[in-house]
Amino acid sequence: MTEERVIHIESKITYLEDTVQELSTTVYQQQKQIDQLQAMCESLLIHMQELAAATGEDSERPPHY
């Protein structure tokens, strides 16, 4: 291998390492957001169930539906 080729390959490796780090950071941030949204959905579901129980609403649809 020529020196020029080795330098080119090393440059590509450096670029790919940077890209992998950026992707890793993005995936980490997205996972945090997914976790927050799941917790929010669970909280909303519990709240809706509590409201339905407090108002005495049945989960069944009326006959005209």
Residue pairs with C-beta under 8 A, 6 or more apart in sequence:
52 59
